[in-house]
């Protein structure tokens, strides 16, 4: 395709490209708009409604009005709607992937993968809607019955990130709707087009007005809308994916209303390679973990720890693999790394790399800004603990490789962080696999694998990487309240 042309001109269904917010089942304007740009070219893709805090308040009221009918909707009916929504996402996978690559920059193949991944949560929670079971408890009194009910928590709000602009919506919205809760979504200002297209397909699927709403806003108005979500006593659950710094702010702002929070926050994932690892397999896992989405994922490997016996061999093999990467516009054939999302992201990679080189690091491959927001996938050897990249999440295509001697040292280095989202290690010894898996202070551990997430596993972290779990049979729990009911005088 012509890289100077607007990539969205090739949509099969142009009606999926929206510029308005989706409120109360209608496409709504705002007094102002903001631009959405292609990070690969800088081209303006379009303008989107820049909603206000007042519109957020109205959306919450609308959701609350829709809640009684939605929570009374039979579980099977909710499941059928989610299933229909899933089918529509899959039927429109090409257009959804094109929208995503245009506004996010990731290669088209990755975008297609995300659409399928995101749709899988709708399929999964369509079934979980029919499995919201209660309990009957034994009692000390034959004249009583003791019940435990699981009921929808109420109006929910979701604030989603730019790095997975579709999947992070469905991963939050699917369990909420399955549980019987309405949701107001505030997508990232960089990537609202995917969210609006998903809302269009939800409407086509028959999701009732007010049950799913999408409110779009620029960075400034997003802060005000976040305050509305946090301060509202009507919003009983807030789900957020983003940085730990913003997560702390949202927690503080939510304190007066004592709402339930699901937070998927920052990570600083270690990737450990032991002497007994299959190095070829470790290289493939490292590539998949580090450079997917140009290293802009919360679970991507950030610190590589390689045991001294295989250090040189791993560095050589890994660098050779990374050197084959094709960087470019995500719409180009064969590209497997696109641009970073914004200039500040590139600047952070440069800052981390310059610091590492000044402190003795050796660039093995890459290390240069190509142009615009494109940066070469980079491998750096001789990394040391005093480098910024040892403690800060880079969120870019930069892999510093540290050397270690013993298993105990590797675990200590891996755990030396405030974060605890994802971790990875490669080893063959069965005893070591059990020991290290149990010792790593992370919510998720990948053993001899570089990619962790699917719809049926619990995704989430410990320490300052967040609260709660998304996906799996546990993912619906945060959208339900447990109610104990004691019934007396049942013998009469």
N, C-alpha and C positions, 0 to 999 in steps of 0.2 A: 504493500500500500504506500501511497504518497505520504511521507512522514510530515509534510507541511500542511496536510489537510486535517480537518477535524476528524478524529477517529470515530466519533459518534455519528457521523453522517452515514455510516455503513450498518447501523442497527437494522436488524430484520423487522423489529417492531418498534418504531420510533416513539410510540406512546409510553414506552418504559422510561423515557428520558423526561424527568419532571423538574420543574423549577419552583413549585409551591410546596409548602408544608402540608402534611396530611393530618387534619384535625377533625374529629367527630364525623368521620366518613366522607369528608369533603376535602378538595384541594384548595388550600387557603393561602392568600397573599399576606404579605406584611408591608409596612410602609417603606422598608428598605430592603435591599438585596446585597449579597456579597458574591464575589467571584470564586469559581472553582477552576483550578488550573491543572494542566498536565505537567507532572514533575519532570517528565523526560524532555519536554520542549518548551515549557513555560507558557504554552498556548492557553488562552482562556477557553474552557469547555462550555461555559455557560454561567448564568447567575441564578442564585437560589434565594428564597425568602429568608431574610434575616429577622427571625422572630424575637419577641421581647419577653421579659419576665411576666408581663401581664398575660400574654398568650399562653405561657406555661401554666399559669394559675388557672386559666380557663380550660386548658387541656386536662388538668388534674380534676377539676369539677366535672368535666364531661366523662372522664373515666369512672369517677365515683358514681355518676348517674347510671352508667352502663353496667356497673358491677352486679347489682342484684339479679338482673336477668341472666348475666353470664354465669354467675356461680350456680344458678339453678338449672342451667343447661345440662342435660344429661351427659355423663362422661363419654358415652359412645358418640354423641353428636359432636362434642368438642374434638374427639379423636378423628372423626370423619373430616372435619374442617381442616385440621392440621395435615391430614393425609393429602387432601386436595391441594393445599398450599405447597406441600412437598412436591407433588407431581407438576405443578406449574413452574416451580423453580427449576426442576430438571428439564422441563420442556423448553425453557428459555435460557438454558445454560450458556449458549453462545453469546447472546446479548448481555447477560449479566456479567460474563467474563470480560467482555469488551468494555463495559462501563467501568469495571474494577481496574483493569489495566490502564485505562485512560486517566483515572483520577488518582490512582495509587502508584502506578509505574511498574508493578511486578510483571514478570513475563506472562504471556497469555495462557500458557500451559498451567502455571501456578494458579492463575485466576480461575481457570476451569476446575482445578482441584479444590480450590476453596469453595466454589459454588456447590460442588458435590458434598464436600465436608459440611458446609453450613446447612444444606438441605437435609442431611442425615439426622440432625437434631430434631427436625420437624417429624420425620418418620419415627424416630425413637420415642419421643415424648407423646406422640399420638397413641402409642401403646401404653405408655406409663400412665396416661390419663385414666385408663381403665383399671389401674392397679393401686389406687389410693385407698388402702385398706385401713381399717381400725382394729381395735382389740377388745376382747371381753376378758376381764380379769377375775381371778378367783376371789371370793369374798369370805369374810369371817361370819357373815350373817346370811342365812338362807332366805331372809326376807328382803335382801338387797341384790341389785345387779350393778356391776361396775364396768363402765365402758370408757374407751379412749377413742375419740374422734379426731380425724385430721381434716381440717377445713381451710379453704383459701384465706390467705392473710389479708387480702384487700388490694388497693391500688398500688401498683409498682412503678418505679421509674428506673430507666436504664441509661447509662452514659457509656457510649461505646467508642473504641479507638479507630485510628486510621489504618493500622497495619493489617487488620483482618476486617474490612468494613462490612462484610456480609455475615460471616460465620459468628462473629461476636454478638451480632444482633439475634440470630436464631438460637444461639446457645443460651441466651438469657430469656428471650421471649417465648420459646417453645415450652419450657417447663412452667412458666407463669400462666400461659393460656391453658395448658393442660390441667393445671391445678384449679382453674376458675378465676384467675386474677386478670384484670385489665392492665395494660402497660403503656406508659408514655416513654418514647425513645428520643434521646438527644444524641445523634451521631456526631462524630468528629467533623470539625469544620472543613478539613481537607478532603473528606470523602463522603459527602451527603448523597451523592447520586445513587450509589448502591442501596442505601437505606430507603430512599424514596421508591426505587424500582421494586424492592421487596414489599413495601407497603402497597403498591399498585397490585401486585400479585396476591397479596393477602385479601384485598378488597374483591378481586376476581374470584378468589376461593370461597368467599361468603363470610369472612370474619365480620361480625356485626360492627356497626358504627360505634366509636368510642372505646372499643375493646383494644384496638391497636392504633396508636397515634405516633406520628413522627414530627418532631419540632426541630427545625434547622436554625442554626445561628452561627455567626462568626465568633472569633475568640473572645471578644469583649462581652457580647451578649450571652455567650455560653457560660461565663462566670456567673452572671446574674441568674440565669436559668438554673444552674447548679445550686445556688443558694435557695431558690424557690423549692426545688426538689427536697433539699435537706431540711429546710425549715417547716415544710408542710406537715401538719399532723394527719392529713388525709393520706399522704403517701406512707405506707406502712413498710415498704421494702425498697431499698435502693441498691442496684447492682452497678458496679463500676469496674472497668478494665482500663488501666493506665498506670501512671507512675506512682511510686510510693509517696512522693512529695504531695501530689494532689490527693491521694487517698487519705493522708493524714488530715488535710484540710476538710475533706468531705466528712470524715469521722467527727471532727470538732464541730462542724456546722450541723450535724445530725444529732448531736448530744441532747439538745433541749427537747427534741421530739421522741427520743428513745426508739428509733426505728431499727428494724433488722437490716444489716448490711452484708452484702456479698462483695468482696473486694479481691480482684485479681491484679496484683501490683507488680512491682519491678522484680527482676531476677538478675543473678550474676552467676550463671550456670557453669559449674566445673565439668570438664570432660577429661577423664583420667584414662590413661593407657598404661597397663601393667606389662611387665616383661613377658608374661605368658600369653599376651593377646594375639589374636590373628590380625596382623598389621594391615593387610589388605581390606579386611572387613572394617577395621577401625578407621581407616582413611575414608572409606565410603560413608560411614556413619558420621564422621567429622564434617565431611563436605555437606551432607544433607542437613546436619544440625546447625552449622555455622552460617552458610551462605544463602539459605532459603530466604526469600524476601529481602535480599541484600543485607542479611544479618539483622534485620529489623523485626525480630520476634522476641517476646518476653522469655521464651524457653530456649533460645538459641545458645549454643556454647559460647561462653565469653572468656573463659580461662582454660587453657589446655595444659594438663599436667602429665608428663610422660616420664616413665621410669628410665633411669640412666642407661640400663642395658639395651634399650631399643630407641633411645632418644634420637640419635643421628639418623637411623633408618626411617623412623616415622617422619621426621622433618623432611627428609628427602622425598619420600613417597607422597606425603601430603602436599608439599609444595609443587611437585610435578602434576598432581591432580588439579590443584587450584589454578595452575598456569594455563590449563586448557579451557578455562571459563571464557565464555563470550559475553561481553558486557555491551549493552545497548538498549535501544528502545524496546519495550516489552512486546511490541507488535512485530518486530523483526524476526524472521525465521532463525531458529537455532540459538537465540539469546537465552541465557540462563541466569543472568543477573541484570536487573534494571537499575534505575536511578534511586538515590535516597530521596526521602519525601520532601525535604526542604534544605535550604542552604545551611541552617544551623546544625542539621544532622551531619552534613559533610564537614563542617568546621569542627565538630566534636571528634570525628574520626581523625582528622588532621592533628588536633591537639593531643590526642592519646598517642598517636604514632610518633609525633615529634618528641614527646616526653620520653617514650621508650627508646628511641634512637639516641637521645642525649644521655641516657643512663646505661648505654652499652648494648642495647638490642640490635640485632642484625636482621635487616630485611632480606628474606630469602626469595620472595616473589611478590610482585605488585608494589604497593607503596606510593602510588601517584594518583593525584586527581586527574581524571582524563579531560573532562570539560563539564561545565554546568554542574549538575548534581550526580555525575557519574564518577565512581571511584573504583580503582582496581581492587579486586579481591586480594587481600594481603596476608602473608604469613611472616611472622617475626620470631626468630630464634633468640636464645639467650635472654629470655624474659626473666625479670627479677621482682621480688616482692615490693620494692620501693617505687615501682612504676604505677602511674595512675590506673592503667588498665588492669592492675591486680585487684583493685578495690571498687572501681566504678564500672558500671555497665556501659559498654561502648555503643551498642545498638547500631552496628555497622559492619561492613565486610573486613574485619581486622581480627586475625587470630594470633595472639601471643602465646608462645609455647614455653612453659616452665619445666625445669628438670627436678625430679625428686628421687630419693633413694629407697625409702621403705613404705610399706603399706600404711603404717601409722602416720607417717609424715604426710602422705597424700590425703588421707582423710582429714587431718588437722588443717591442712591448707584449704581443702574444699569447703570445710565448715567455717572458715574464718571470714565470715561475712554476715551482715544483718539480714541477708535475703535467704530464702529457702523455697524456691519454686521448683525448678527442674535441675536434675543432675544426671550425668552419664558416666559409665566406665566400661572398659573392655578388659576382659580376663577370661581364662578358661578354668582355673582351679575352682571347684565347686565350693570348697570351704571359704575361699576368698569372696566368692560371689555372695554368699550368705552374710559374711561378716561385714563387708563394705556396704551392701544394701541396707543393712540394719543400722550401720553407724552414720551414714550420710543424713544430715539434718535437712531433708528436703521433702516436699509433698509428693514428688514424683521422681523415680529413679529409673533410668534406662540402662539395662545391662545388655551390652552387645547390640544395641539399637541406637539410632540417632534421631528418630522421630517417635514421639510418644502418644500424641493425642488421637483419639477416636471418640465417637459419640457415646460409647457404652462404658467408658472408664471415668473415674472421678478426677477432674482436672482442678488443681489448686495448690496453694503453697502453705508454708509455715513461716514462723517468725514475721518479718516485715514484708513478706511477699503476699500477705492477704488473709482473708477470712472466707470460709465456706468452700464448697466444691460445685463445679459445673459439669454437666454431662452425667451419664450413668444413672442407675436407679436412685442414687442419692441426690441428684441434681434438682429434683423437685422439692426436696425437704425445706429449703429456704423460703418457698412460696406457700407453705402450709403452716398453720398453727395447730398445736396439739391441745385438745380440750378433754378434760376428765369429767365424766358424768356419773354421779351416784344416784341410783334410783331405789327408793325405799318403798316398803309396803306393797311388794309385788305379789304377795300371797292372797291379797284381798281383791 
